[in-house]
Amino acid sequence: MLHITKRYPGVVANDDISLDVRAGEIHALLGENGAGKSTLMNILYGLAVPDEGDVLLDGRPVEIDGPNDAIHRGISMVHQHFMLVPVLSVAENILLGDEPMANAILLDRAAAHRRIRELGESFGWKIDPDEPVGNLSVGWQQRVEILKALYRQARVLVLDEPTASLTPQETREIFEVLRRLRAEGHAIIFISHKLYEVLDIADRITVIRRGRVVGSRIPSQTDEDDLAELMVGREVQLTVDRGESHPREPMLVVAGLRVNDAKGREVVHDVDFQVRAGEIFGIAGVAGNGQDEMVEALMGLREVTAGRVTIGGWDATGASPRSLHQRGVGFVPADRHRYGMVLSFPLTDNLALNEYYHSPYARGMVRDEAAIRANAERIIAEYDVRTPSADVPGSSLSGGNQQKLVVGREFDGELSLLVLDQPTRGLDVGSIEFIHRRAIDRRDAGVAVLLVSAELDEILELSDRIGGMYGGRLAAVLDARTANREEVGLLMATGGREAVEAVQERAS
């Protein structure tokens, strides 16, 4: 990609960017949220047209006319938000738009299933082509996306935040696949905010800041601190000192909580815990162990089948999201598209979703547009949401800037309880540092903070106490001051017994 420039109203997303990727190479692309990485890859994948510059494939200039054209040229992209249809099977998702036909009328389903199984088995994946994608874990959905690209014989594979929702074990397995693809001659573009992963997997690293290339590195000649400073343009504190907490009375009390999933199966079993005012209680867990359903039940998004939830002595069991907000509960959901935003709404409206119906944003039935705009511009500036204006729709922002928008809205105002579910997923190091500091500031102001995360480093860095979700139950709770990474990993992976034994052995 040579001298690529792409302009949108009020912003230059790509400013004279050049990037080359070789066959048999994993090339990492780094940058802050909104730096222009996704725009550049959308141009390569045919989702956007550059205003200036050229794309060369095998040394020859090409004009990529949409994703179908890109796929036919051997270019595939696995997006940060998976492009899968949950109600369709694995095979139907992989074949969608490229169905093999036995004749002019009939789909050759048997041949397709056979090829999908063989392709999966070649990577050690035993995958059922008939399984609905909606039944799969996030890690297996990631595998389906990669299989879809390989089924279509991709030579250039773009992976946008491929490990954002994966466990450490799943990440290791995906990395083994990427190394094998590299050895087979595939060209891989790897976009990630996890600097330690980039240093582990990449052959070369290109860093973009505010739409321009600001540097290139070889992993063996750099480190996380250097890359972070190159991305952000300043020295970044990768680990925030949380200091001492001063917990007070219990604010959130959960007793005997039981919750079912969408199919009516119980996935949260008799969970008990407390979060005190002035502390961060971290819950670590591998995806699929009931954390999502538990948080949804706490926030009025899913029915509580048994048990009791109290907030500041108020019975909040089954309370609506609005009544929870009125009681000073902030909520950053794991799925910002489903629960955090209305993508078609402008940023002004998205930042007033909790408050639009009363003063100062409304007088009776009449909206106060000036107050709504002032609120939006304040939060956008305070949380460094990269946008040309407050009037653009939420869908126009990068994933990381969408997350900062939701965080800014939910951290704002007078809070008694703050529920953070994967709050920094997909964020760059500068944004993670900023949000971690804000979470600690909220804790120090006396807010009770419940942190649910699959990121071990985040749990260890922020939490005062740590519990683990395993098999729908809350495993043993550890003191974060004495717990280490291995022990919290055991807490997640085994349900607590080995973790507790390790702590006791080390203490003795």
Backbone hydrogen bonds, N-H to C=O, Kabsch-Sander energy under -0.5 kcal/mol:
donor,donor_aa,acceptor,acceptor_aa,energy
2,L,54,D,-3.0
3,H,1,M,-0.5
4,I,17,I,-3.3
5,T,52,E,-2.1
6,K,14,N,-2.1
8,Y,11,V,-3.1
11,V,8,Y,-2.5
13,A,6,K,-1.3
13,A,11,V,-0.8
14,N,6,K,-1.7
15,D,211,G,-3.4
16,D,14,N,-0.6
17,I,4,I,-2.7
19,L,1,M,-2.7
24,G,186,H,-0.6
25,E,22,R,-0.9
25,E,186,H,-0.8
27,H,25,E,-0.6
27,H,188,I,-3.2
28,A,26,I,-0.6
28,A,204,R,-2.8
29,L,190,F,-2.3
30,L,28,A,-0.5
30,L,206,T,-2.8
32,E,208,I,-0.5
35,A,32,E,-2.0
40,L,36,G,-2.1
41,M,37,K,-2.2
42,N,38,S,-2.6
43,I,39,T,-1.8
44,L,40,L,-1.7
45,Y,41,M,-2.1
46,G,43,I,-1.0
47,L,42,N,-2.7
48,A,42,N,-1.3
51,D,5,T,-2.1
52,E,5,T,-1.8
54,D,2,L,-2.0
55,V,62,V,-0.6
57,L,60,R,-2.7
60,R,57,L,-1.6
62,V,55,V,-2.7
64,I,62,V,-0.6
65,D,63,E,-0.8
66,G,64,I,-1.2
70,A,66,G,-2.0
71,I,67,P,-3.0
72,H,68,N,-2.3
73,R,69,D,-1.4
74,G,71,I,-1.7
75,I,70,A,-2.8
76,S,74,G,-0.5
76,S,156,V,-2.7
78,V,158,V,-3.4
79,H,77,M,-0.7
82,F,80,Q,-0.7
84,L,82,F,-0.9
88,L,85,V,-1.5
90,V,131,E,-1.6
91,A,129,P,-2.8
93,N,89,S,-2.2
94,I,90,V,-2.2
95,L,91,A,-2.6
96,L,92,E,-1.2
98,D,95,L,-3.4
102,A,106,L,-2.4
103,N,106,L,-1.2
108,D,100,P,-2.5
109,R,107,L,-1.9
112,A,108,D,-1.9
113,H,109,R,-2.7
114,R,110,A,-2.2
115,R,111,A,-2.2
116,I,112,A,-2.3
117,R,113,H,-2.5
118,E,114,R,-2.4
119,L,115,R,-2.5
120,G,116,I,-2.6
121,E,117,R,-2.9
122,S,118,E,-1.6
123,F,119,L,-0.5
123,F,120,G,-1.5
124,G,121,E,-1.5
125,W,120,G,-2.7
126,K,124,G,-0.6
127,I,125,W,-1.0
131,E,128,D,-1.7
133,V,88,L,-2.6
134,G,86,P,-2.6
135,N,132,P,-1.9
136,L,133,V,-1.8
141,Q,137,S,-2.2
142,Q,138,V,-2.1
143,R,139,G,-1.5
144,V,140,W,-2.1
145,E,141,Q,-2.1
146,I,142,Q,-2.0
147,L,143,R,-2.9
148,K,144,V,-2.6
149,A,145,E,-1.7
150,L,146,I,-2.4
151,Y,147,L,-3.1
152,R,148,K,-1.2
153,Q,150,L,-1.9
154,A,149,A,-1.5
155,R,74,G,-2.8
156,V,74,G,-2.9
157,L,155,R,-0.5
157,L,187,A,-2.8
158,V,76,S,-2.8
158,V,156,V,-0.5
159,L,157,L,-0.5
159,L,189,I,-3.1
160,D,78,V,-2.6
160,D,158,V,-0.6
161,E,159,L,-0.8
161,E,191,I,-2.1
164,A,161,E,-1.3
166,L,163,T,-1.3
171,T,167,T,-2.7
172,R,168,P,-2.1
173,E,169,Q,-1.9
174,I,170,E,-2.4
175,F,171,T,-2.5
176,E,172,R,-1.9
177,V,173,E,-1.6
178,L,174,I,-2.4
179,R,175,F,-2.5
180,R,176,E,-1.8
181,L,177,V,-2.5
182,R,178,L,-2.5
183,A,179,R,-2.0
184,E,180,R,-1.5
185,G,182,R,-1.7
186,H,181,L,-2.4
187,A,155,R,-2.9
188,I,25,E,-2.8
188,I,186,H,-0.6
189,I,157,L,-2.6
190,F,27,H,-2.3
190,F,188,I,-0.6
191,I,159,L,-3.0
191,I,189,I,-0.6
192,S,29,L,-0.8
192,S,190,F,-0.5
195,L,193,H,-1.1
197,E,194,K,-0.6
198,V,194,K,-1.9
199,L,195,L,-2.5
200,D,196,Y,-1.1
201,I,197,E,-2.4
202,A,198,V,-2.4
203,D,26,I,-3.2
204,R,26,I,-1.3
205,I,217,R,-2.4
206,T,28,A,-2.7
207,V,215,G,-2.8
208,I,30,L,-2.9
209,R,212,R,-2.9
211,G,35,A,-2.0
212,R,209,R,-1.4
214,V,207,V,-2.5
215,G,207,V,-1.0
217,R,205,I,-2.6
221,Q,218,I,-2.6
222,T,219,P,-1.4
227,L,223,D,-2.2
228,A,224,E,-2.7
229,E,225,D,-2.1
230,L,226,D,-2.0
231,M,227,L,-2.4
232,V,228,A,-2.4
233,G,229,E,-2.4
238,L,236,V,-1.0
242,R,240,V,-0.6
246,H,278,G,-0.8
248,R,277,A,-2.7
251,M,275,V,-2.6
252,L,275,V,-2.2
253,V,251,M,-0.5
253,V,310,T,-2.6
254,V,273,F,-3.0
255,A,308,R,-2.6
257,L,271,V,-2.4
258,R,306,A,-2.5
259,V,268,V,-1.4
260,N,303,E,-0.5
261,D,265,R,-2.7
264,G,261,D,-1.9
267,V,259,V,-2.5
268,V,259,V,-1.8
269,H,472,G,-2.8
270,D,268,V,-0.7
271,V,257,L,-2.1
273,F,254,V,-2.0
275,V,252,L,-2.6
277,A,249,E,-2.6
279,E,276,R,-1.3
281,F,279,E,-0.6
281,F,449,V,-2.8
282,G,280,I,-0.7
282,G,465,R,-2.9
283,I,451,L,-3.3
284,A,282,G,-0.5
284,A,467,G,-2.7
285,G,453,S,-0.8
289,N,286,V,-0.9
294,M,290,G,-2.3
295,V,291,Q,-2.6
296,E,292,D,-2.5
297,A,293,E,-2.1
298,L,294,M,-2.2
299,M,295,V,-1.9
300,G,297,A,-1.2
301,L,296,E,-3.2
302,R,296,E,-1.0
305,T,258,R,-2.0
305,T,303,E,-0.6
306,A,258,R,-1.3
308,R,255,A,-2.5
310,T,253,V,-2.4
311,I,314,W,-2.5
312,G,251,M,-3.1
314,W,311,I,-1.8
316,A,309,V,-2.4
316,A,314,W,-0.9
317,T,309,V,-0.8
319,A,316,A,-2.1
324,L,320,S,-2.1
325,H,321,P,-2.3
326,Q,322,R,-2.4
327,R,323,S,-0.9
327,R,324,L,-0.7
328,G,325,H,-2.1
329,V,324,L,-1.5
330,G,328,G,-0.6
330,G,417,L,-2.6
332,V,419,V,-2.7
336,R,334,A,-0.9
339,Y,335,D,-2.5
340,G,335,D,-0.6
340,G,336,R,-0.9
341,M,336,R,-1.3
343,L,341,M,-0.5
345,F,342,V,-1.9
347,L,392,V,-1.6
348,T,390,A,-1.7
350,N,346,P,-2.2
351,L,347,L,-2.2
352,A,349,D,-1.3
353,L,350,N,-0.9
355,E,352,A,-0.8
356,Y,352,A,-2.0
358,H,355,E,-1.8
361,Y,358,H,-1.7
363,R,366,V,-3.2
364,G,362,A,-0.6
366,V,363,R,-1.9
367,R,365,M,-0.5
368,D,361,Y,-2.6
369,E,367,R,-0.9
372,I,368,D,-2.2
373,R,369,E,-2.5
374,A,370,A,-2.4
375,N,371,A,-2.2
376,A,372,I,-2.0
377,E,373,R,-2.8
378,R,374,A,-1.9
379,I,375,N,-2.2
380,I,376,A,-2.7
381,A,377,E,-1.9
382,E,378,R,-2.6
383,Y,379,I,-2.5
384,D,381,A,-0.8
385,V,380,I,-2.1
386,R,384,D,-0.7
387,T,385,V,-0.8
392,V,389,S,-0.6
394,G,345,F,-2.4
395,S,343,L,-2.3
396,S,393,P,-1.8
397,L,394,G,-1.4
402,Q,398,S,-2.2
403,Q,399,G,-1.9
404,K,400,G,-2.1
405,L,401,N,-1.9
406,V,402,Q,-2.0
407,V,403,Q,-2.7
408,G,404,K,-2.6
409,R,405,L,-1.9
410,E,406,V,-2.4
411,F,407,V,-2.3
412,D,408,G,-0.6
415,L,413,G,-0.6
416,S,328,G,-3.1
417,L,328,G,-1.9
418,L,448,A,-2.8
419,V,330,G,-2.9
420,L,418,L,-0.6
420,L,450,L,-3.2
421,D,332,V,-2.7
421,D,419,V,-0.6
422,Q,420,L,-0.7
422,Q,452,V,-3.4
425,R,422,Q,-1.3
427,L,424,T,-2.2
432,I,428,D,-2.5
433,E,429,V,-2.4
434,F,430,G,-2.0
435,I,431,S,-2.8
436,H,432,I,-2.7
437,R,433,E,-2.1
438,R,434,F,-2.1
439,A,435,I,-2.5
440,I,436,H,-2.1
441,D,437,R,-2.6
442,R,438,R,-2.4
443,R,439,A,-2.2
444,D,440,I,-2.8
445,A,441,D,-1.2
446,G,443,R,-1.9
447,V,442,R,-2.3
448,A,416,S,-2.1
449,V,279,E,-2.5
450,L,418,L,-2.6
450,L,448,A,-0.5
451,L,281,F,-2.4
451,L,449,V,-0.6
452,V,420,L,-3.3
452,V,450,L,-0.5
453,S,283,I,-2.0
453,S,451,L,-0.5
456,L,454,A,-0.8
459,I,455,E,-2.3
460,L,456,L,-2.7
461,E,457,D,-2.3
462,L,458,E,-2.1
463,S,459,I,-2.1
464,D,280,I,-3.2
465,R,280,I,-1.4
466,I,478,L,-2.8
467,G,282,G,-3.0
469,M,284,A,-2.7
470,Y,468,G,-0.6
470,Y,473,R,-2.6
472,G,289,N,-1.2
473,R,470,Y,-1.5
475,A,468,G,-4.3
475,A,473,R,-0.8
478,L,466,I,-3.6
480,A,464,D,-1.6
480,A,478,L,-0.6
482,T,479,D,-1.6
483,A,479,D,-1.5
488,V,484,N,-2.2
489,G,485,R,-2.3
490,L,486,E,-2.2
491,L,487,E,-2.0
492,M,488,V,-1.9
493,A,489,G,-2.3
494,T,490,L,-2.5
495,G,491,L,-0.9
496,G,490,L,-0.8
500,V,496,G,-2.8
501,E,497,R,-2.3
502,A,498,E,-2.3
503,V,499,A,-2.3
504,Q,500,V,-2.6
505,E,501,E,-2.6
506,R,502,A,-2.3
507,A,503,V,-2.5
508,S,504,Q,-1.9
